[in-house]
Amino acid sequence: MKRLLISILSIAITMLYSCTPKTPEKLAQTSCDCYKEARSMHNTTKQLRKMDECFSIVQANLERLQQLGIDNDWTPEQVQNARLKFDKIYNNCNGNTNSK
């Protein structure tokens, strides 16, 4: 039973990882889409909850961006370039200043 649960969990993690965006542009766009959805909400409480969720998504996507650099053995310059691509899309979406 324990092996079965471990196998199922392993498969679920693999499937989840394979579904996550794998480019700086896609990571930024998912962050942007979350904020667009939040801004379209009319109920203030729901909007604030969604904004909180979006903040978590942005942080997770920035971590994924770093992991992409590790997984792809990027140079520091490539990591910086990927972050600039992310920031450009994200900042144009919601009007925030650079997140660093």
Buried (B, 14 or more C-beta within 10 A) or exposed (E): EEEEEEEEEEEEEEEEEEEBBBEBEBBBBBBBEBBEBBEEBEEEEEBEEBBEEBBEBBEBBBEBBBEBBEEEEBEEEEBEEBBEBBBBBBBEBBEEEEEE
